[in-house]
């Protein structure tokens, strides 16, 4: 993992206040989520639902992460519903900046990311749907 910083109670409080202020999401619980290599990830729970939170601090990956948001929104709008939907900020932004990180919140999808021989056919079927999404109007 790129960053495995231990987070203090002060950091967690700052994070939750930021989420409340920028997204109007009142979290009642926060837990570390399984993560990729470059992102710091959390699961936040509210009274009604859960969200996936990702913050990317790596200077080499922040711009890549920023550029992914319009693409995610574009493919969601074209019927790809098996990836998380972006939760926009109060101002309508696809992402925000928090503590020198590019920060995004997504719907929580329950389950385990599992890639094995049994899942390949289904994964390829889903991937084939992504390839049908038109790129018109997408600035990449």
Residue, then its C-alpha position, 0 to 999 in steps of 0.5 A: x500500500x502506498x500510504x498506511x498512515x494511522x489516523x487519530x481521533x482528531x483526524x476522524x473527527x475532522x473527516x466526519x465534519x468535512x463530510x457533514x459540511x460538504x456533502x450534508x451526510x451525517x455519519x453515525x459510524x466510520x470504518x476502514x474499508x478494504x482498499x486499493x494501493x493508492x487510496x485511503x478508503x472508509x465505509x461511513x454509515x448513516x441512519x438510512x444507508x452506507x457510503x464508500x469514501x476514498x481519499x487519494x493523497x499520492x501526488x502521482x495519482x491525484x490527477x488520475x483520480x480526478x479525471x475518473x469522476x466524469x467517466x464514472x458519471x458518464x457510464x452510470x448515465x448510460x446504464x452501467x449500474x454495477x459500479x458505485x454511483x458518485x455522491x455529489x457535494x452540496x455544490x454539485x461537485x463530483x469530488x472535493x479536496x480534503x486535507x491535500x487529498x482528492x476526495x470522493x464519496x460513492x454509494x456503498x455496494x455490499x459484497x466482496x470483490x472476488x476475481x477467480x476462474x468461476x467469476x470470469x465469464x460474468x466479469x467479461x459479460x459486465x465488461x462487454x456492457x461498458x464497451x457499449x457506452x458511447x464516448x460522445x461528449x466525454x472529454x478524456 
